[in-house]
Amino acid sequence: MIEPASGGTDPLTIDDAARAWVERLRDTMSAEEKVGQLFVFSTSQDSREELAPLLALKPGGINRFPRPDLAAFRDATMFAIESSNVPPIFTGDIEGGTISYPFATAVPNIMGLAACDDLATTEAVARLVARESRVLGYDWSFGPVVDINSAFRSAIVGTRSFGSDPDRVLAQASVYARVLQEEGVAACLKHWPGDGFDERDQHLVTSVNPLSVEEWHELYGRIYGSLIRAGVMTVMSAHIAFPAYIRARMPDAGREAFQPASVSRLLNEELLRGELGFKGLIISDATGMGGLTSWMERSEAVPALIENGCDMFLFSRAPEQDYRLMIDGLRKGLLSEARLEEAITRILSLKARLGLHLREPEERLAPLEQMRAGLQQSADVRKANAASGQSITLVKDVQDLLPLDPIRHRRIVAVMEEGFSFWDGALGRGYGPIIGELTQRGFEVRAYDPDNMPTREDTDLVLYLVGQEATPSAAHIYLDFVKLHGTNRKAMTQFAQEIPTALISFGQPYYLFDAPHMKTSINAYSSIESVQRETARRLVGEAPFTGVSPVDAFCGLEQLKW
């Protein structure tokens, strides 16, 4: 268990013995070995064959996107541990929702957790997530997200955030980060210097934080500053520009005002470290993202990330090539020896802070059956199910449709858009659980047929089930009635004035913007099985709606309320 650092101290503080390990290892490593430690490579196949060429570069860490086979996951992880002279750190995008890991307990995503509006629930869920992460060998979670969901059209922030209220974001993130680190998992604040005001996605373009310096300090500065004082260990520097800060120091900055934070010395060294006092480790966001690749040529970008303040380099589409580019950058002076030494010291200090230098391989990962016993324990599943139900939010029911009755609403037509997942190994999507629950209660549910559109004579309820959570590279998330109804012409037909109609979102909370005519609307935030089952219970009145929306689901428009 790791105790959070007190205000103003280094979150990577370690004892004398650990410090001696760091210094001895650092000082005996070759330049090539030090460069290897800068990288966190990503895997998705759970195979030794996938890992072997990555491990040959002696990386500092491996990000794991597990497949459903726990035995294969364990074997690959142990292979990485046993093949490494320097203990590797294992990282993950541990955010809940449909990117919950397939053999772990599925929990609400970040926005669903915020909708529970209960810090005790956040603590309970964060603790079970952290404990299961430790069972799986994870040392470092790329979370919590501390973005403020101001731009409701943002396809990348949305359900990955704690909402639009900075006080709620700070309160929720403070609990989540504290619990992760108490359980031995390093927390990582993202996405520095703050996303959520630009509806574009840094996976596709360099997005922009448009706030003035004063506004930024009141919002993101307060959030990051508070969590830094509480001892958060790491921060993820994103491909997001903060032009007001750059221009305050470089009035004639021109294009450079829109430089991504990941390669900005001013944002990483002067703002994050200098003004906010952060002494932990900075990792870049994924380096294959458009926000970086569209900004500068790869041979310059690779060493620039480290030279300008990031201590670790996240992901690579061409690991051997990027490794060579980093070596070349060091030889050409694009990456200084001083920055390399500083970064390596922090990387090894983080590993020592987590106790990785003290553990034998068998201590880092339990035997397979012991791992299975530590996952999806009944008490944890009950906690996750309770949080799932607690999160479900009734946005409006101006037609007094609810609760549904299997006599009055027996014949249901389900118009479904399941959405997709960007992440490897994500949970499957589909509406089998909610349809099954309704069927068990006496409803007859049939899928929408564009060639036989519902009518008053054959349908008692039209139920829209949509499920796109915030996801990279989606660009826009909206109700696509062409796709939902089948053709451009049929997209123009709406049923709500003829047949009772309801909209349930198992993803983004803003679909009313595209469908203000929906008189009944429910936000459930993710489509995991427990959320679907708990939604069904609330639809028929077996449990109350208790969720509190973390955002304005009406998007600031009065029209949507009616």
C-alpha positions as CSV (number, residue, x, y, z in Angstrom):
1,M,0.0,0.0,0.0
2,I,1.3,3.4,-1.0
3,E,0.6,6.4,1.2
4,P,-0.1,9.7,-0.7
5,A,2.6,12.3,-0.3
6,S,2.0,15.3,1.9
7,G,1.6,18.7,0.3
8,G,4.6,20.1,-1.4
9,T,6.7,16.9,-1.3
10,D,7.9,14.7,-4.1
11,P,5.4,12.0,-4.9
12,L,8.3,9.8,-6.0
13,T,10.1,10.1,-2.7
14,I,11.8,6.8,-1.8
15,D,14.0,5.5,1.0
16,D,17.8,5.4,1.0
17,A,18.0,1.8,-0.1
18,A,15.6,2.4,-3.0
19,R,17.5,5.6,-3.9
20,A,20.7,3.6,-4.0
21,W,19.1,1.0,-6.4
22,V,18.0,3.9,-8.7
23,E,21.4,5.5,-8.8
24,R,23.3,2.3,-9.2
25,L,21.1,1.1,-12.0
26,R,21.0,4.4,-13.7
27,D,24.8,4.9,-13.6
28,T,25.5,1.5,-14.9
29,M,23.1,1.5,-17.8
30,S,24.3,2.2,-21.4
31,A,22.8,5.1,-23.4
32,E,20.9,2.5,-25.4
33,E,19.4,0.9,-22.3
34,K,18.4,4.3,-21.0
35,V,16.6,5.2,-24.2
36,G,14.7,1.9,-24.0
37,Q,13.4,2.8,-20.6
38,L,11.8,5.9,-22.0
39,F,9.2,3.8,-23.9
40,V,5.9,2.3,-22.9
41,F,4.9,0.0,-25.8
42,S,1.4,-1.3,-26.3
43,T,0.3,-4.9,-26.8
44,S,-3.1,-6.4,-27.6
45,Q,-2.6,-10.1,-28.5
46,D,-1.5,-11.6,-25.2
47,S,1.3,-13.6,-26.9
48,R,5.0,-14.0,-26.5
49,E,5.4,-13.6,-30.2
50,E,4.0,-10.1,-30.0
51,L,6.1,-9.2,-27.0
52,A,9.5,-10.6,-28.0
53,P,10.5,-7.8,-30.5
54,L,9.3,-5.1,-28.1
55,L,11.2,-6.6,-25.1
56,A,14.4,-6.7,-27.2
57,L,14.3,-2.9,-27.0
58,K,14.3,-3.1,-23.2
59,P,11.3,-0.8,-22.7
60,G,10.5,0.9,-19.4
61,G,6.9,-0.3,-19.6
62,I,4.2,-2.3,-21.4
63,N,0.6,-1.2,-21.8
64,R,-1.8,-4.2,-21.6
65,F,-5.1,-4.4,-23.5
66,P,-6.1,-7.9,-22.4
67,R,-8.0,-10.4,-24.5
68,P,-10.6,-12.7,-22.8
69,D,-8.2,-15.6,-22.0
70,L,-6.8,-14.9,-18.5
71,A,-4.3,-17.8,-18.9
72,A,-2.8,-16.2,-22.0
73,F,-2.8,-12.8,-20.4
74,R,-0.9,-14.2,-17.4
75,D,1.6,-16.1,-19.5
76,A,2.4,-13.1,-21.7
77,T,2.8,-10.8,-18.6
78,M,5.1,-13.3,-16.9
79,F,7.1,-13.6,-20.1
80,A,7.6,-9.8,-20.1
81,I,8.7,-9.8,-16.4
82,E,11.1,-12.8,-16.8
83,S,12.6,-11.4,-20.0
84,S,13.5,-8.0,-18.4
85,N,16.6,-7.1,-16.5
86,V,15.0,-3.9,-15.3
87,P,11.5,-4.6,-13.8
88,P,8.9,-3.4,-16.4
89,I,6.0,-1.3,-15.3
90,F,2.5,-2.4,-16.6
91,T,0.0,0.2,-17.5
92,G,-3.6,0.3,-18.6
93,D,-6.5,2.6,-19.6
94,I,-8.5,1.5,-16.6
95,E,-11.6,3.6,-17.1
96,G,-14.6,1.3,-16.7
97,G,-17.7,1.0,-18.9
98,T,-17.2,-1.2,-21.9
99,I,-13.4,-0.9,-21.6
100,S,-13.6,-2.9,-18.4
101,Y,-11.4,-5.9,-18.7
102,P,-13.2,-9.1,-19.8
103,F,-12.3,-11.2,-16.8
104,A,-12.6,-8.4,-14.2
105,T,-15.6,-6.9,-12.6
106,A,-17.4,-4.5,-15.1
107,V,-18.0,-1.1,-13.4
108,P,-19.6,2.1,-14.6
109,N,-17.5,4.4,-16.6
110,I,-16.2,7.7,-15.2
111,M,-19.4,9.7,-16.0
112,G,-21.6,6.9,-14.7
113,L,-19.7,7.0,-11.5
114,A,-20.1,10.8,-11.2
115,A,-23.8,10.4,-11.8
116,C,-24.0,8.3,-8.6
117,D,-23.2,11.6,-6.9
118,D,-21.8,9.8,-3.9
119,L,-18.1,9.9,-3.0
120,A,-18.5,6.8,-0.9
121,T,-19.6,4.9,-4.0
122,T,-16.7,6.4,-6.0
123,E,-14.3,5.2,-3.3
124,A,-15.8,1.7,-3.2
125,V,-15.7,1.3,-7.0
126,A,-12.2,2.8,-7.3
127,R,-10.9,0.4,-4.6
128,L,-12.3,-2.7,-6.2
129,V,-10.9,-1.6,-9.6
130,A,-7.5,-0.9,-8.0
131,R,-7.5,-4.3,-6.2
132,E,-8.4,-6.2,-9.3
133,S,-5.8,-4.2,-11.3
134,R,-3.2,-5.4,-8.8
135,V,-4.4,-9.0,-9.2
136,L,-3.8,-8.6,-13.0
137,G,-0.4,-7.1,-12.4
138,Y,-1.1,-3.5,-13.3
139,D,1.1,-0.9,-11.6
140,W,-0.1,2.3,-13.2
141,S,-3.5,3.4,-14.3
142,F,-3.8,6.1,-17.0
143,G,-6.5,7.9,-15.0
144,P,-8.4,9.5,-13.5
145,V,-9.5,11.8,-16.3
146,V,-9.8,15.4,-15.0
147,D,-11.1,17.1,-18.1
148,I,-14.1,19.4,-17.8
149,N,-16.9,18.4,-20.2
150,S,-17.8,21.9,-21.3
151,A,-18.2,21.3,-25.1
152,F,-21.1,18.9,-25.2
153,R,-20.3,17.9,-28.8
154,S,-16.9,16.6,-27.7
155,A,-16.8,12.9,-28.8
156,I,-13.6,12.2,-26.9
157,V,-14.4,13.8,-23.5
158,G,-18.1,13.0,-22.7
159,T,-18.5,9.8,-20.7
160,R,-14.7,9.7,-20.0
161,S,-15.1,12.7,-17.7
162,F,-16.6,13.4,-14.3
163,G,-18.8,16.0,-15.9
164,S,-19.0,19.8,-16.5
165,D,-18.8,21.0,-12.9
166,P,-15.1,21.6,-11.9
167,D,-15.9,21.2,-8.2
168,R,-17.4,17.8,-8.9
169,V,-14.5,16.8,-11.2
170,L,-12.0,17.8,-8.4
171,A,-14.0,16.0,-5.6
172,Q,-14.4,12.8,-7.6
173,A,-10.9,12.7,-9.0
174,S,-9.4,13.4,-5.6
175,V,-11.1,10.3,-4.2
176,Y,-10.3,8.1,-7.2
177,A,-6.6,9.1,-7.4
178,R,-6.1,8.7,-3.6
179,V,-7.7,5.2,-3.6
180,L,-5.6,4.0,-6.5
181,Q,-2.4,5.0,-4.8
182,E,-3.5,3.6,-1.5
183,E,-3.9,0.3,-3.2
184,G,-0.5,0.4,-4.9
185,V,-1.4,1.6,-8.3
186,A,0.1,4.9,-9.6
187,A,-2.6,7.4,-10.7
188,C,-2.2,9.6,-13.8
189,L,-4.0,12.9,-14.3
190,K,-5.0,13.5,-17.9
191,H,-5.2,15.2,-20.3
192,W,-2.8,18.0,-19.5
193,P,-3.3,21.0,-19.9
194,G,-7.0,20.2,-19.9
195,D,-9.6,19.0,-22.5
196,G,-13.3,19.7,-22.8
197,F,-13.7,23.1,-24.3
198,D,-12.8,22.1,-27.8
199,E,-15.2,19.7,-29.4
200,R,-12.5,18.3,-31.6
201,D,-10.4,15.3,-30.7
202,Q,-6.7,15.3,-30.2
203,H,-6.6,11.8,-31.7
204,L,-7.3,13.5,-35.0
205,V,-6.0,17.1,-34.7
206,T,-4.1,19.3,-32.3
207,S,-7.0,20.5,-30.2
208,V,-7.0,23.8,-28.2
209,N,-7.6,24.8,-24.7
210,P,-9.1,28.3,-25.4
211,L,-9.1,29.7,-21.9
212,S,-7.3,32.8,-20.8
213,V,-4.5,32.2,-18.3
214,E,-6.7,33.5,-15.5
215,E,-9.6,31.3,-16.4
216,W,-7.4,28.3,-16.7
217,H,-5.9,28.8,-13.2
218,E,-9.5,29.1,-11.8
219,L,-10.5,25.7,-13.4
220,Y,-7.7,23.4,-14.5
221,G,-5.0,25.0,-12.4
222,R,-7.1,24.5,-9.3
223,I,-7.8,20.9,-10.2
224,Y,-4.3,19.9,-11.1
225,G,-2.8,22.0,-8.3
226,S,-5.0,20.3,-5.6
227,L,-4.2,16.8,-6.9
228,I,-0.5,17.6,-7.1
229,R,-0.5,18.8,-3.5
230,A,-2.3,15.5,-2.6
231,G,0.6,13.5,-4.0
232,V,-0.5,12.3,-7.4
233,M,2.4,10.5,-9.0
234,T,2.0,11.0,-12.7
235,V,0.5,13.4,-15.3
236,M,-0.2,12.7,-19.0
237,S,0.8,15.5,-21.3
238,A,-1.6,15.6,-24.2
239,H,-1.5,16.9,-27.8
240,I,-3.5,19.9,-26.7
241,A,-2.4,23.5,-27.2
242,F,-2.8,26.3,-24.6
243,P,-2.1,29.5,-26.7
244,A,-2.9,32.0,-24.0
245,Y,-0.1,30.7,-21.8
246,I,2.4,30.5,-24.7
247,R,1.6,34.0,-25.9
248,A,1.8,35.4,-22.3
249,R,5.5,34.4,-22.5
250,M,6.0,34.7,-26.3
251,P,3.8,37.5,-27.6
252,D,4.9,36.9,-31.2
253,A,4.5,33.2,-31.0
254,G,2.5,32.8,-34.2
255,R,2.1,29.1,-35.0
256,E,4.1,28.1,-32.0
257,A,1.2,29.3,-29.8
258,F,-0.6,26.2,-30.9
259,Q,2.1,23.7,-30.1
260,P,0.9,20.5,-28.4
261,A,1.6,20.4,-24.7
262,S,3.4,17.1,-25.2
263,V,6.3,18.9,-27.0
264,S,6.0,22.2,-25.1
265,R,8.7,23.1,-22.6
266,L,6.7,26.1,-21.5
267,L,3.6,24.0,-20.6
268,N,5.5,21.0,-19.1
269,E,8.4,22.6,-17.4
270,E,7.3,26.2,-16.6
271,L,3.6,25.7,-16.0
272,L,3.2,22.2,-14.7
273,R,6.5,21.9,-12.8
274,G,7.4,25.5,-12.2
275,E,4.1,27.1,-11.3
276,L,2.1,24.1,-10.0
277,G,5.1,22.5,-8.4
278,F,4.7,19.0,-9.9
279,K,7.7,16.7,-9.1
280,G,6.3,13.4,-10.3
281,L,6.6,11.8,-13.7
282,I,5.2,13.2,-16.9
283,I,4.2,10.8,-19.7
284,S,3.2,11.8,-23.2
285,D,-0.2,10.9,-24.5
286,A,-0.2,8.2,-27.3
287,T,2.3,9.3,-29.9
288,G,0.4,8.0,-32.9
289,M,-2.3,10.5,-32.4
290,G,-3.1,13.1,-35.0
291,G,-2.6,15.9,-32.6
292,L,1.1,15.1,-32.7
293,T,1.6,13.5,-36.1
294,S,0.0,16.5,-37.8
295,W,2.3,19.0,-35.9
296,M,5.8,17.9,-36.7
297,E,7.9,15.3,-38.5
298,R,8.5,12.1,-36.7
299,S,12.3,12.3,-36.5
300,E,11.9,15.6,-34.7
301,A,8.9,14.7,-32.6
302,V,10.4,11.6,-31.0
303,P,13.3,13.3,-29.2
304,A,11.3,16.6,-28.7
305,L,8.8,14.8,-26.4
306,I,11.5,14.0,-23.9
307,E,13.6,17.1,-24.4
308,N,10.6,19.3,-23.7
309,G,9.5,17.8,-20.5
310,C,7.9,14.4,-20.9
311,D,9.8,11.6,-19.0
312,M,8.2,8.7,-20.9
313,F,7.0,8.1,-24.5
314,L,3.6,6.4,-24.9
315,F,3.0,3.8,-27.6
316,S,4.5,3.5,-31.0
317,R,3.2,2.2,-34.4
318,A,6.9,1.4,-35.3
319,P,8.7,0.7,-32.1
320,E,12.1,-0.1,-33.6
321,Q,12.0,3.0,-35.8
322,D,11.0,5.3,-32.9
323,Y,13.7,3.7,-30.7
324,R,16.3,4.5,-33.4
325,L,14.9,8.0,-33.8
326,M,15.4,8.6,-30.1
327,I,19.0,7.3,-30.3
328,D,19.7,9.5,-33.3
329,G,18.1,12.5,-31.5
330,L,20.5,11.9,-28.5
331,R,23.5,11.7,-30.8
332,K,22.5,14.9,-32.7
333,G,21.8,16.9,-29.6
334,L,18.0,17.0,-30.1
335,L,17.7,15.2,-26.8
336,S,20.2,16.4,-24.2
337,E,22.1,14.1,-21.8
338,A,20.7,16.1,-18.9
339,R,17.1,15.5,-19.9
340,L,17.8,11.8,-20.5
341,E,19.3,11.5,-17.0
342,E,16.5,13.4,-15.4
343,A,13.8,11.3,-17.2
344,I,15.6,8.0,-16.3
345,T,15.9,9.0,-12.7
346,R,12.1,9.6,-12.5
347,I,11.3,6.4,-14.3
348,L,13.4,4.3,-12.0
349,S,12.1,6.3,-9.0
350,L,8.5,5.5,-9.9
351,K,9.3,1.9,-10.2
352,A,11.0,1.9,-6.8
353,R,8.2,3.9,-5.3
354,L,5.8,1.1,-6.4
355,G,8.2,-1.5,-5.0
356,L,8.9,-3.2,-8.3
357,H,12.6,-3.5,-7.5
358,L,11.9,-5.6,-4.4
359,R,9.6,-8.2,-6.1
360,E,10.6,-11.5,-7.6
361,P,8.6,-12.4,-10.8
362,E,6.3,-14.8,-8.9
363,E,5.5,-12.0,-6.4
364,R,4.3,-9.7,-9.2
365,L,1.7,-12.1,-10.4
366,A,-0.1,-14.8,-8.5
367,P,-0.7,-18.4,-9.9
368,L,-3.6,-18.5,-12.3
369,E,-6.2,-20.0,-10.0
370,Q,-5.3,-17.5,-7.3
371,M,-5.8,-14.8,-9.9
372,R,-9.2,-16.1,-10.9
373,A,-10.2,-16.2,-7.2
374,G,-9.3,-12.6,-6.8
375,L,-11.4,-11.4,-9.7
376,Q,-15.2,-10.9,-9.9
377,Q,-15.6,-11.7,-6.2
378,S,-19.3,-11.7,-5.2
379,A,-19.0,-8.7,-2.9
380,D,-17.3,-6.7,-5.7
381,V,-19.9,-7.7,-8.2
382,R,-22.6,-6.5,-5.8
383,K,-20.9,-3.2,-5.4
384,A,-20.6,-2.7,-9.1
385,N,-24.2,-3.6,-9.7
386,A,-25.3,-1.2,-7.0
387,A,-23.3,1.6,-8.6
388,S,-24.7,0.7,-12.0
389,G,-28.2,1.1,-10.7
390,Q,-27.4,4.2,-8.7
391,S,-26.0,6.0,-11.8
392,I,-29.0,5.7,-14.1
393,T,-30.5,9.1,-14.6
394,L,-34.1,10.0,-15.7
395,V,-33.6,13.2,-17.8
396,K,-37.2,13.8,-18.5
397,D,-40.6,12.1,-18.8
398,V,-43.0,14.8,-19.8
399,Q,-45.5,12.3,-21.2
400,D,-45.8,10.3,-17.9
401,L,-44.8,7.2,-19.7
402,L,-43.0,5.5,-16.8
403,P,-43.2,3.0,-15.3
404,L,-43.7,0.8,-18.3
405,D,-46.6,-1.7,-18.0
406,P,-46.5,-5.1,-19.8
407,I,-50.2,-4.6,-20.7
408,R,-50.3,-1.0,-21.9
409,H,-46.8,-1.2,-23.5
410,R,-46.6,-4.9,-24.4
411,R,-45.5,-4.5,-28.0
412,I,-42.2,-2.8,-28.1
413,V,-40.2,-1.9,-31.2
414,A,-36.5,-1.4,-30.4
415,V,-34.6,0.9,-32.7
416,M,-30.9,0.1,-31.9
417,E,-27.5,1.5,-32.6
418,E,-25.0,-0.4,-30.6
419,G,-22.0,1.8,-31.2
420,F,-18.4,0.6,-31.3
421,S,-15.3,0.4,-29.2
422,F,-11.9,1.8,-30.2
423,W,-10.0,-0.3,-27.6
424,D,-8.7,-3.8,-28.2
425,G,-10.2,-6.3,-25.8
426,A,-13.2,-4.2,-24.9
427,L,-16.4,-5.8,-23.8
428,G,-18.9,-6.8,-26.5
429,R,-21.8,-4.5,-27.3
430,G,-25.4,-5.4,-27.8
431,Y,-28.8,-5.0,-26.1
432,G,-29.4,-8.6,-25.2
433,P,-29.5,-8.0,-21.4
434,I,-32.2,-5.2,-21.4
435,I,-34.3,-7.0,-24.0
436,G,-34.1,-10.2,-22.0
437,E,-35.1,-8.4,-18.8
438,L,-38.1,-6.8,-20.6
439,T,-39.1,-10.1,-22.2
440,Q,-39.0,-11.9,-18.8
441,R,-41.5,-9.3,-17.5
442,G,-44.1,-9.9,-20.2
443,F,-43.1,-7.5,-22.9
444,E,-42.8,-8.5,-26.6
445,V,-39.8,-6.8,-28.1
446,R,-39.0,-6.9,-31.8
447,A,-36.2,-5.1,-33.6
448,Y,-37.1,-2.2,-35.9
449,D,-37.6,-3.2,-39.5
450,P,-37.2,-0.4,-42.0
451,D,-39.4,-2.2,-44.4
452,N,-42.2,-2.5,-41.9
453,M,-42.1,0.7,-39.8
454,P,-44.0,0.7,-36.6
455,T,-47.6,1.9,-36.5
456,R,-50.3,2.6,-33.8
457,E,-52.0,-0.6,-34.8
458,D,-49.0,-2.9,-34.2
459,T,-46.8,-1.1,-31.7
460,D,-47.4,0.2,-28.1
461,L,-43.9,1.7,-27.6
462,V,-40.9,2.7,-29.7
463,L,-37.8,2.4,-27.7
464,Y,-34.5,3.9,-29.0
465,L,-31.5,2.1,-27.6
466,V,-28.2,3.9,-28.4
467,G,-24.9,3.2,-26.9
468,Q,-21.8,5.2,-28.0
469,E,-19.5,6.0,-25.2
470,A,-16.8,8.7,-25.7
471,T,-14.2,7.2,-27.9
472,P,-11.1,8.2,-29.8
473,S,-11.3,9.1,-33.5
474,A,-15.1,9.2,-33.6
475,A,-15.0,13.0,-34.5
476,H,-18.7,13.4,-33.7
477,I,-21.2,11.4,-31.8
478,Y,-24.9,12.0,-32.6
479,L,-28.2,10.3,-33.4
480,D,-27.8,9.2,-37.0
481,F,-31.4,8.8,-38.0
482,V,-30.3,7.7,-41.5
483,K,-28.5,4.8,-40.0
484,L,-31.2,4.2,-37.3
485,H,-34.2,4.3,-39.7
486,G,-32.5,2.8,-42.8
487,T,-32.6,5.4,-45.5
488,N,-32.3,9.2,-45.9
489,R,-36.1,9.4,-46.6
490,K,-37.1,7.3,-43.7
491,A,-34.8,9.3,-41.4
492,M,-37.4,12.1,-41.7
493,T,-40.1,10.0,-40.2
494,Q,-40.4,10.4,-36.4
495,F,-42.8,8.4,-34.3
496,A,-43.1,10.3,-31.0
497,Q,-46.4,12.1,-31.9
498,E,-48.1,8.9,-33.0
499,I,-46.7,6.2,-30.7
500,P,-45.3,6.5,-27.2
501,T,-41.5,6.8,-27.6
502,A,-38.5,6.8,-25.3
503,L,-34.8,7.3,-25.7
504,I,-32.3,5.4,-23.6
505,S,-28.6,6.3,-24.0
506,F,-26.1,3.7,-22.9
507,G,-23.4,6.2,-23.8
508,Q,-23.1,9.9,-24.3
509,P,-25.6,12.0,-22.3
510,Y,-26.4,14.6,-25.1
511,Y,-28.5,12.8,-27.6
512,L,-31.5,15.0,-26.9
513,F,-29.8,17.7,-29.0
514,D,-30.6,15.6,-32.0
515,A,-34.0,14.4,-30.8
516,P,-35.7,17.2,-28.8
517,H,-39.1,15.5,-29.6
518,M,-38.3,12.6,-27.4
519,K,-40.6,13.1,-24.4
520,T,-39.0,10.4,-22.2
521,S,-35.2,10.3,-22.0
522,I,-32.9,8.2,-19.8
523,N,-29.1,8.4,-19.6
524,A,-27.3,5.3,-18.4
525,Y,-23.8,6.2,-19.6
526,S,-22.5,2.7,-20.6
527,S,-23.9,-0.5,-22.0
528,I,-22.3,-3.0,-19.6
529,E,-24.6,-5.8,-18.6
530,S,-25.3,-4.6,-15.1
531,V,-26.3,-1.2,-16.3
532,Q,-28.7,-2.7,-18.8
533,R,-30.3,-4.9,-16.2
534,E,-30.6,-2.2,-13.7
535,T,-32.1,0.1,-16.3
536,A,-34.8,-2.4,-17.1
537,R,-35.7,-2.6,-13.4
538,R,-36.2,1.2,-13.3
539,L,-38.2,1.2,-16.5
540,V,-40.9,-1.0,-14.8
541,G,-40.8,0.8,-11.5
542,E,-39.0,-1.9,-9.5
543,A,-36.3,0.6,-8.4
544,P,-36.2,4.4,-8.4
545,F,-34.1,6.6,-10.6
546,T,-31.4,8.1,-8.4
547,G,-28.8,9.3,-10.9
548,V,-27.8,13.0,-10.9
549,S,-26.7,14.2,-14.3
550,P,-23.0,15.4,-14.2
551,V,-23.7,17.6,-17.2
552,D,-26.6,19.7,-18.7
553,A,-28.3,17.0,-20.7
554,F,-30.4,19.7,-22.3
555,C,-27.3,21.3,-23.8
556,G,-28.4,24.8,-22.7
557,L,-31.5,24.7,-24.9
558,E,-35.0,25.1,-23.5
559,Q,-36.5,23.3,-26.5
560,L,-35.0,20.0,-25.3
561,K,-36.8,20.1,-21.9
562,W,-40.2,19.7,-23.5
